[in-house]
């Protein structure tokens, strides 16, 4: 069947890169791995589990030095236990 209808408002871009994040107001920095990104959300893996509704601050630093880092606030919308890592789907609430 080739008449697939995309129901998302914004397309996701597959991205394969590392990034760092922390809980809002927290001091401990965690590393994650981005799976995909859209203008409203991000999906990534982490060795740490975070509850839904947790507010995180993320910094995505591209390997290309011409592109500035993306700093954003996100809220965890869904957590999936995927073998030895957690998959976190987050809503982007602010990009700085």
N, C-alpha and C positions, 0 to 999 in steps of 0.2 A: 504494500500500500504506500503510495508516494504522496498522498495529500495530507501530510502531517501538519497540524495547526499548532504553532507555538503559542502557548498561553501566557508566557511571561511578558511583563512590560518591557524588560531590558534583557538583551542577550547576554549570556555569560561568555567570558573569554577564558579559555584554558590557559593557565599560567603554571609554570613549574619552577618555583623559586622558594628560597628560605626567607623568613622574616622574623621580626621580634615583636613581642607584645607583653603587656602586663595588665593586671587588674587596675581599674581606675583608682587612683590614690595609693596604689601599692608600690613597693620598692623592688620586688623580685621580678626579674626579666626572664621570660620564657622564649624558647625558639619554636617556630612552627614551620609548616611547609604548605604553601598556597596551592590549591587544586584549581580553583577558578574564581573569577572576579567579575562583578557587574557594577553598574553605577549605584545600585542599592544594596549589594551584599557581597560577602566573601565566604568561601568554603575553604577550610584548611584543616590540616591534621596537627595534633599535638600529643605529646607524651602525658600531658596533664589533663585531667578532666575538670571541666567547669560546668556549673549548673546553668540551666536555662535562665534567662533574664540577668545574667552576670554582665556587667559593663566592663569592657576591655579597651585599652588604648593600643593601637597597632602602628608599627613603622615598617613600611615596605620599601627597601632600598634596592633599586634596580642595579644590575651589573654595569649598565651603561651610565657613565658619569655625567653625560649630557642631560639626563632625566633626573629631576630632583626626587628625593624620597617622598612617598605618600604617607602622611600621618593622618590617622582617622580614629574616631570613636565608634565602637560597635557594641551591639547587644547580642548575646548568644540567643539564638532562636531555637536551635535543635542540636542535640548531641547524640552521636551514634558511636557505639563501641565497635571498632573495626579491627579485630584481632589485637595487636599489641599497641595500637594507637587509638586516639579518639578523633572523630571527624566532627568539627564544629561548623555549623552554618550560622552566620551572623548577619544581622542587618546593620548597614552603615548608617549611623545617625548624624555624623558630622565629618567633613574632610577639611583639614587645615592646610 
